[in-house]
Amino acid sequence: MKSYKITIRGIVQGVGFRAFVKNIADVLDVEGYVKNEKDGTVLAIANLKDDNKDKFIKELRVGPPSSKVEKIDIDEIEFCMYESFDIRQ
């Protein structure tokens, strides 16, 4: 398992994107958190296994119906331990 910093750009705030990410994370057993950033992006820190990384990213690219994902940046970061996946303010 590896930790990733995932920045989602586009129309991703005010459209239920964080709740969407949490639902996907819960289904795929991903740990970490998601939050809105002041610059209009959504940031997710996620612990992903090799077998669920592509599925998670694929779902983020789709997003909820009212969103429009323009770009996703994915960077591997130092491993962080989380017990669940949370929405942060």
DSSP file (Angstrom, degrees, kcal/mol; ACC not computed):
  #  RESIDUE AA STRUCTURE BP1 BP2  ACC     N-H-->O    O-->H-N    N-H-->O    O-->H-N    TCO  KAPPA ALPHA  PHI   PSI    X-CA   Y-CA   Z-CA
    1    1 A M              0   0    0      0, 0.0     2,-0.3     0, 0.0    48,-0.2   0.000 360.0 360.0 360.0 140.9    0.0    0.0    0.0
    2    2 A K  E     -A   48   0A   0     46,-2.2    46,-2.9    77,-0.0     2,-0.4  -0.926 360.0-122.5-130.4 154.9    1.2    3.5   -0.9
    3    3 A S  E     -AB  47  77A   0     74,-0.6    74,-2.4    -2,-0.3     2,-0.4  -0.806  28.7-170.4 -99.1 140.0    0.0    7.0    0.0
    4    4 A Y  E     -AB  46  76A   0     42,-2.3    42,-2.3    -2,-0.4     2,-0.6  -0.972  22.4-143.5-131.7 143.9   -0.9    9.5   -2.7
    5    5 A K  E     -AB  45  75A   0     70,-3.2    70,-2.4    -2,-0.4     2,-0.5  -0.941  26.5-170.7-100.7 119.8   -1.7   13.2   -2.9
    6    6 A I  E     -AB  44  74A   0     38,-3.3    38,-2.9    -2,-0.6     2,-0.5  -0.959   7.8-167.4-120.5 119.7   -4.4   13.6   -5.5
    7    7 A T  E     -AB  43  73A   0     66,-2.5    66,-2.5    -2,-0.5     2,-0.5  -0.930   6.1-160.5-109.3 122.7   -5.4   17.1   -6.6
    8    8 A I  E     -AB  42  72A   0     34,-3.0    34,-2.0    -2,-0.5     2,-0.3  -0.900   8.9-167.2-107.8 126.3   -8.6   17.3   -8.7
    9    9 A R  E     + B   0  71A   0     62,-3.2    61,-2.9    -2,-0.5    62,-1.5  -0.834  43.0  50.6-114.4 149.1   -9.1   20.4  -10.8
   10   10 A G  E    S- B   0  69A   0     -2,-0.3     2,-1.4    59,-0.2     3,-0.2  -0.953 109.1 -15.4 132.1-149.9  -12.2   21.7  -12.6
   11   11 A I  E    S+ B   0  68A   0     57,-2.3    57,-1.7    -2,-0.3    30,-0.1  -0.737  87.3 129.5 -89.9  90.0  -15.7   22.2  -11.4
   12   12 A V        +     0   0    0     -2,-1.4     2,-0.4    28,-0.5     5,-0.3   0.369  42.8  78.4-130.1   0.6  -15.3   20.2   -8.2
   13   13 A Q  S    S+     0   0    0     -3,-0.2    29,-0.0     1,-0.2    28,-0.0  -0.926  96.4  17.7-114.4 142.8  -16.5   22.4   -5.4
   14   14 A G  S    S+     0   0    0     -2,-0.4    -1,-0.2    -3,-0.0    -3,-0.0   0.640 103.9  89.2  78.3  14.8  -20.1   22.9   -4.5
   15   15 A V  S    S-     0   0    0     -3,-0.2    51,-0.4    50,-0.0    52,-0.2   0.210 108.1 -96.3-127.1  12.9  -21.2   19.8   -6.5
   16   16 A G  S  > S+     0   0    0     50,-0.1     4,-2.0    48,-0.0     5,-0.1   0.724  76.5 141.3  80.4  22.0  -20.9   17.0   -3.9
   17   17 A F  H  >  +     0   0    0     -5,-0.3     4,-2.6     1,-0.2     5,-0.2   0.903  67.0  51.4 -67.5 -41.5  -17.5   16.0   -5.0
   18   18 A R  H  > S+     0   0    0      1,-0.2     4,-2.4     2,-0.2    -1,-0.2   0.920 111.6  47.1 -63.6 -42.5  -16.1   15.3   -1.5
   19   19 A A  H  > S+     0   0    0      2,-0.2     4,-2.4     1,-0.2    -1,-0.2   0.887 111.3  53.0 -64.1 -38.1  -19.1   13.0   -0.6
   20   20 A F  H  X S+     0   0    0     -4,-2.0     4,-2.2     2,-0.2    -2,-0.2   0.930 109.6  47.8 -60.2 -46.7  -18.6   11.3   -4.0
   21   21 A V  H  X S+     0   0    0     -4,-2.6     4,-2.9     1,-0.2    -2,-0.2   0.912 110.6  51.7 -62.7 -43.0  -14.9   10.6   -3.2
   22   22 A K  H  X S+     0   0    0     -4,-2.4     4,-2.6     1,-0.2    -1,-0.2   0.916 108.9  50.6 -61.4 -42.6  -15.8    9.3    0.3
   23   23 A N  H  X S+     0   0    0     -4,-2.4     4,-2.1     2,-0.2    -1,-0.2   0.925 112.5  46.0 -61.3 -44.5  -18.4    6.9   -1.1
   24   24 A I  H  X S+     0   0    0     -4,-2.2     4,-2.4     1,-0.2    -2,-0.2   0.923 112.5  51.3 -63.3 -44.0  -15.9    5.6   -3.7
   25   25 A A  H  X>S+     0   0    0     -4,-2.9     5,-2.9     1,-0.2     4,-0.6   0.904 109.7  49.8 -60.7 -42.0  -13.2    5.3   -1.0
   26   26 A D  H ><5S+     0   0    0     -4,-2.6     3,-0.6     3,-0.2    -1,-0.2   0.906 111.5  48.2 -64.0 -41.6  -15.6    3.3    1.3
   27   27 A V  H 3<5S+     0   0    0     -4,-2.1    -2,-0.2     1,-0.2    -1,-0.2   0.895 117.9  40.7 -64.4 -40.7  -16.5    0.9   -1.5
   28   28 A L  H 3<5S-     0   0    0     -4,-2.4    -1,-0.2    -5,-0.2    -2,-0.2   0.365 111.6-117.4 -92.6   5.0  -12.8    0.3   -2.4
   29   29 A D  T <<5 +     0   0    0     -3,-0.6     2,-0.4    -4,-0.6    -3,-0.2   0.926  56.0 162.7  59.1  48.4  -11.6    0.2    1.2
   30   30 A V      < -     0   0    0     -5,-2.9     2,-0.3    -8,-0.1    -1,-0.2  -0.785  25.4-150.3 -98.2 141.1   -9.4    3.3    0.8
   31   31 A E  E     +C   47   0A   0     16,-0.9    16,-3.0    -2,-0.4     2,-0.3  -0.839  50.8  61.2-110.3 150.1   -8.1    5.1    3.8
   32   32 A G  E    S-Cd  46  85A   0     52,-2.8    54,-1.9    -2,-0.3     2,-0.3  -0.999  72.2 -83.0 142.6-142.3   -7.2    8.9    4.0
   33   33 A Y  E     -Cd  45  86A   0     12,-2.3    12,-2.6    -2,-0.3     2,-0.3  -0.981  17.5-144.3-159.1 166.9   -9.2   12.0    3.6
   34   34 A V  E     +Cd  44  87A   0     52,-2.0    54,-3.1    -2,-0.3     2,-0.3  -0.991  23.6 165.9-136.6 143.6  -10.6   14.6    1.1
   35   35 A K  E     -Cd  43  88A   0      8,-2.5     8,-3.1    -2,-0.3     2,-0.3  -0.993  36.3-106.3-154.7 156.7  -11.0   18.3    1.5
   36   36 A N  E     -C   42   0A   0     52,-0.5     2,-0.3    -2,-0.3     6,-0.2  -0.626  33.5-145.0 -80.0 143.2  -11.7   21.5   -0.5
   37   37 A E    >   -     0   0    0      4,-2.8     3,-1.7    -2,-0.3    -1,-0.0  -0.763  21.7-116.7-106.3 157.1   -8.7   23.8   -1.1
   38   38 A K  T 3  S+     0   0    0     -2,-0.3    -1,-0.1     1,-0.3    -2,-0.0   0.745 111.6  64.2 -64.2 -23.6   -8.9   27.6   -1.2
   39   39 A D  T 3  S-     0   0    0      1,-0.1    -1,-0.3     2,-0.1     3,-0.1   0.378 122.6-100.2 -84.2   6.3   -7.8   27.6   -4.9
   40   40 A G  S <  S+     0   0    0     -3,-1.7   -28,-0.5     1,-0.3   -30,-0.2   0.418  86.6 117.0  93.3  -1.8  -11.0   25.8   -6.0
   41   41 A T        -     0   0    0    -32,-0.1    -4,-2.8   -30,-0.1     2,-0.4  -0.440  61.9-126.4 -90.5 169.7   -9.4   22.3   -6.2
   42   42 A V  E     -AC   8  36A   0    -34,-2.0   -34,-3.0    -6,-0.2     2,-0.5  -0.978  21.1-154.7-115.1 132.9  -10.2   19.2   -4.2
   43   43 A L  E     -AC   7  35A   0     -8,-3.1    -8,-2.5    -2,-0.4     2,-0.4  -0.919  10.3-174.7-110.1 130.1   -7.4   17.4   -2.4
   44   44 A A  E     -AC   6  34A   0    -38,-2.9   -38,-3.3    -2,-0.5     2,-0.6  -0.991  11.4-163.4-121.9 132.3   -7.5   13.8   -1.5
   45   45 A I  E     +AC   5  33A   0    -12,-2.6   -12,-2.3    -2,-0.4     2,-0.4  -0.977  27.2 177.4-108.4 120.5   -4.8   11.9    0.5
   46   46 A A  E     -AC   4  32A   0    -42,-2.3   -42,-2.3    -2,-0.6     2,-0.7  -0.981  34.9-144.3-136.3 134.4   -5.4    8.3   -0.1
   47   47 A N  E     -AC   3  31A   0    -16,-3.0   -16,-0.9    -2,-0.4     2,-0.4  -0.868  36.5-175.9 -90.6 114.9   -3.7    5.0    0.9
   48   48 A L  E     -A    2   0A   0    -46,-2.9   -46,-2.2    -2,-0.7     2,-0.2  -0.931  22.9-143.3-122.5 137.1   -4.1    2.8   -2.2
   49   49 A K    >>  -     0   0    0     -2,-0.4     4,-1.5   -48,-0.2     3,-1.4  -0.595  34.7-110.4 -85.0 155.9   -3.3   -0.8   -2.9
   50   50 A D  H 3> S+     0   0    0      1,-0.3     4,-0.6    -2,-0.2     3,-0.1   0.852 117.4  54.9 -55.9 -35.2   -2.0   -1.6   -6.4
   51   51 A D  H 34 S+     0   0    0      1,-0.2    -1,-0.3     2,-0.1     4,-0.2   0.630 116.8  33.8 -79.4 -11.8   -5.2   -3.5   -7.2
   52   52 A N  H <> S+     0   0    0     -3,-1.4     4,-2.4     2,-0.1    -1,-0.2   0.482  93.6  87.3-118.2  -2.9   -7.5   -0.5   -6.4
   53   53 A K  H  X S+     0   0    0     -4,-1.5     4,-2.5     1,-0.2     5,-0.2   0.953  92.8  44.4 -60.4 -51.8   -5.4    2.5   -7.4
   54   54 A D  H  X S+     0   0    0     -4,-0.6     4,-2.4     1,-0.2    -1,-0.2   0.883 113.7  50.7 -63.1 -39.0   -6.6    2.5  -11.1
   55   55 A K  H  > S+     0   0    0      2,-0.2     4,-2.1     1,-0.2    -1,-0.2   0.923 111.7  48.0 -63.3 -44.6  -10.3    1.9  -10.1
   56   56 A F  H  X S+     0   0    0     -4,-2.4     4,-2.0     1,-0.2    -2,-0.2   0.942 114.2  45.0 -62.3 -49.0  -10.1    4.8   -7.6
   57   57 A I  H  X S+     0   0    0     -4,-2.5     4,-2.1     1,-0.2    -1,-0.2   0.890 110.3  55.3 -63.7 -40.3   -8.5    7.3  -10.1
   58   58 A K  H  X S+     0   0    0     -4,-2.4     4,-1.1    -5,-0.2    -1,-0.2   0.915 109.1  47.3 -59.4 -43.7  -10.9    6.2  -12.8
   59   59 A E  H  X S+     0   0    0     -4,-2.1     4,-2.6     1,-0.2     3,-0.3   0.883 109.1  54.2 -65.7 -38.7  -13.9    7.0  -10.6
   60   60 A L  H  < S+     0   0    0     -4,-2.0    -1,-0.2     1,-0.2    -2,-0.2   0.879 103.7  56.3 -62.7 -36.9  -12.4   10.4   -9.6
   61   61 A R  H  < S+     0   0    0     -4,-2.1     8,-0.4     1,-0.2    -1,-0.2   0.825 111.4  43.9 -64.0 -30.9  -12.0   11.3  -13.3
   62   62 A V  H  < S+     0   0    0     -4,-1.1     7,-0.3    -3,-0.3    -2,-0.2   0.946  90.7 174.4 -78.1 -52.4  -15.8   10.7  -13.8
   63   63 A G     <  -     0   0    0     -4,-2.6    -2,-0.1     5,-0.1   -46,-0.1   0.037  43.0 -42.7  69.6 176.4  -16.9   12.5  -10.6
   64   64 A P    >   -     0   0    0      0, 0.0     3,-1.8     0, 0.0   -47,-0.1  -0.299  68.5 -95.3 -72.9 165.2  -20.5   13.2   -9.6
   65   65 A P  T 3  S+     0   0    0      0, 0.0   -50,-0.0     0, 0.0    -2,-0.0   0.802 121.3  48.7 -54.5 -37.0  -23.0   14.4  -12.3
   66   66 A S  T 3  S+     0   0    0    -51,-0.4     2,-0.1     2,-0.0   -50,-0.1   0.520  97.9  89.1 -84.3  -3.8  -22.7   18.1  -11.6
   67   67 A S    <   -     0   0    0     -3,-1.8     2,-0.3   -52,-0.2   -55,-0.2  -0.437  57.6-157.6 -91.0 165.5  -18.9   18.1  -11.7
   68   68 A K  E     -B   11   0A   0    -57,-1.7   -57,-2.3    -2,-0.1     2,-0.6  -0.820  11.1-156.2-142.1 101.4  -16.5   18.6  -14.5
   69   69 A V  E     +B   10   0A   0     -8,-0.4   -59,-0.2    -2,-0.3     3,-0.1  -0.673  18.3 171.1 -81.5 120.9  -13.0   17.2  -13.9
   70   70 A E  E     -     0   0A   0    -61,-2.9     2,-0.3    -2,-0.6   -60,-0.2   0.772  63.8  -1.5 -98.2 -33.7  -10.4   18.9  -16.0
   71   71 A K  E     -B    9   0A   0    -62,-1.5   -62,-3.2     2,-0.0     2,-0.4  -0.985  52.1-157.5-159.5 145.5   -7.2   17.5  -14.6
   72   72 A I  E     -B    8   0A   0     -2,-0.3     2,-0.5   -64,-0.2   -64,-0.2  -0.995   8.7-160.8-128.1 126.4   -6.0   15.2  -11.9
   73   73 A D  E     -B    7   0A   0    -66,-2.5   -66,-2.5    -2,-0.4     2,-0.5  -0.912   9.4-168.1-104.0 131.5   -2.4   15.4  -10.4
   74   74 A I  E     +B    6   0A   0     -2,-0.5     2,-0.4   -68,-0.2   -68,-0.2  -0.979   9.2 173.5-125.6 121.5   -1.2   12.3   -8.6
   75   75 A D  E     -B    5   0A   0    -70,-2.4   -70,-3.2    -2,-0.5     2,-0.3  -0.993  29.5-129.5-128.8 130.1    1.9   12.3   -6.5
   76   76 A E  E     -B    4   0A   0     -2,-0.4   -72,-0.3   -72,-0.2     2,-0.2  -0.607  34.9-175.3 -73.3 136.2    3.2    9.5   -4.3
   77   77 A I  E     -B    3   0A   0    -74,-2.4   -74,-0.6    -2,-0.3     3,-0.1  -0.738  37.9 -65.5-125.0 173.0    4.0   10.8   -0.8
   78   78 A E  S    S-     0   0    0     -2,-0.2    -1,-0.1     1,-0.1   -76,-0.0  -0.376  70.1 -92.0 -59.8 138.0    5.5    9.4    2.3
   79   79 A F        -     0   0    0    -78,-0.1     2,-0.4   -76,-0.1    -1,-0.1  -0.268  45.4-169.2 -58.5 132.6    3.2    6.7    3.7
   80   80 A C        -     0   0    0     -3,-0.1     2,-0.5   -34,-0.0    -3,-0.0  -0.975  17.8-129.5-123.3 138.2    0.7    8.0    6.3
   81   81 A M        +     0   0    0     -2,-0.4     2,-0.3   -78,-0.0   -49,-0.0  -0.770  30.7 171.0 -92.9 128.4   -1.4    5.7    8.4
   82   82 A Y        -     0   0    0     -2,-0.5     3,-0.1     1,-0.1   -51,-0.1  -0.952  28.7-152.2-130.6 152.2   -5.2    6.4    8.6
   83   83 A E  S    S-     0   0    0     -2,-0.3     2,-0.2   -51,-0.1    -1,-0.1   0.612  78.6  -6.8 -97.8 -15.4   -8.0    4.3   10.1
   84   84 A S  S    S-     0   0    0    -52,-0.1   -52,-2.8     2,-0.0     2,-0.5  -0.848  78.2 -89.5-157.5-171.9  -10.8    5.4    7.8
   85   85 A F  E     -d   32   0A   0    -54,-0.3     2,-0.3    -2,-0.2   -52,-0.3  -0.984  47.7-176.3-118.7 124.0  -11.6    7.8    5.0
   86   86 A D  E     -d   33   0A   0    -54,-1.9   -52,-2.0    -2,-0.5     2,-0.6  -0.806  29.2-127.2-121.8 156.8  -12.9   11.2    6.1
   87   87 A I  E     -d   34   0A   0     -2,-0.3     2,-0.3   -54,-0.2   -52,-0.2  -0.916  32.5-161.4 -97.6 125.1  -14.3   14.4    4.7
   88   88 A R  E      d   35   0A   0    -54,-3.1   -52,-0.5    -2,-0.6   -70,-0.0  -0.801 360.0 360.0-108.3 151.7  -12.4   17.4    6.1
   89   89 A Q              0   0    0     -2,-0.3   -54,-0.1   -54,-0.1    -1,-0.1   0.450 360.0 360.0 -82.1 360.0  -13.4   21.0    6.2
